[in-house]
Amino acid sequence: MEKEFYSNGKLLLSGEYAILDGALGLAIPTSYGQSLQVTPNTSGFLDWTSLDLNKNVWFSAQLDLTNLNVVATSDKSMANTLKTLLLEANAQNPLLLTDSEGFKIETHLTFPRNWGLGTSSTLINNLAQWARVDAYQLLWNAFGGSGYDIACAQTNSPLVYQLKNNKPKVASIAFDPYFKESLYFVHLNQKQSSKKAIANYREQQFDTSELVKKITDLTRAMIGATTLSDFELFMDRHETVLSAILKMTPVKERLFPDYYGTIKSLGAWGGDFILATGDEKSISYFKSKGYNTVIPYSKMVL
């Protein structure tokens, strides 16, 4: 019997980097995500196909069902990553692969792969649903990370996320600012490596507890902002705090010094999406700079 699972994509509006050390983060699940379809068969193999937004195959692999060794694949590195995830899922639920003599699995993205909205986290959460295991444990045992993206995958509203004693604390919130029509997400035309970004963060010397407090306070301030100008002030302060820690130039100063609104990096600095405040002129501004993916807040948020 065919089974299908779906997980939401993610964006972290506040708390990037510091969320790893226990800071409170504001996150939104996106209207874009990824599905996973599982069809049992009698092949003796696990045949995997990943389809992109346009339903083109971007990855495929065949794994031996008895030991999950890779028999054939379009990308050896990615196949080994998939094998790692499946082995971990099977370790948590040894009955997973005994449900059938073979499986055909297809994944379908509803956003371009380079957007950085959670190709991996949506996959992990979908696998966890199929395997009936804990998605956070699957993430941490296989890759690491804060886990906020798993929270977004599972939640259909804006949320706050915090690690307390290495356990995820998730709470849905009514974050629906009246000035949301002045918020835009702009893609920087490149996908940033989270692993490299986190490694750079870990190399810096700073007072972790002080950073966690500052970012937590700013997250709460952003949530409670009642005016666009206040929200912009907190966006700027967040950029200033992390710029000093990361020893990196804020994205507005680096790429958009003449922009009339406020800009904040989201997630790993240097790639993926940024959050910009503005108006209908913002779209033409960013497109004139070569950044053609400009998505209004209301269209991005689930």
Buried (B, 14 or more C-beta within 10 A) or exposed (E): EEEBBBBBBBBBBBBBBBBBBBBBBBBBBBBBBBBBBBBBEEBEBBBBBBBBBEEEEBBBBBBEBEEBEBEEBBBEEBBEBBBBBBBBBBEBBEEBBEEBEBBBBBBBBBBBBBBBBBBBBBBBBBBBBBBEBBBBBBBBBBBEBBBBBBBBBBBEBBBBBBBEEEEBEBEEEEBEBEBBEBBBBBBBEEBBEBEEBBEBBEEEEEEEEEBBBBBBBBBBBBBEBEEBEBBBBBBBBBBEBBBEBBEBEBBBEEBBEEBEBBBBBBBBBBBBBBBBBBEEEBBEBBEEEEBEBBBBBEEBBB
